[in-house]
Amino acid sequence: MPSLFGFLLRVLLFAAGLVFAASLAVVFLLLLAVWALRAGWAVLTGRPRTPFVVRFRAAEGFQRTYRRAQTVRRPPLGDITDVEPKR
């Protein structure tokens, strides 16, 4: 009985892997079709074909974070009462 259970588990996992691979292939083909339609539309309208571009500048993210950090209100140091000052 344990060998039958192991065999069924392997078959189930193999089928799940096949379904996952098929779903990835479908997503890839859909993205490829969208890209081809976009490129075809650009050719029909006389526009240059441009690639999909994600614009990302790390410096802007850091600047935004630093600006947000400067607007955070911090309590004055005189309000801290549970710390003994060192001499």
Residue pairs with C-beta under 8 A, 6 or more apart in sequence:
35 52
39 49
42 48
42 49
42 50
43 49
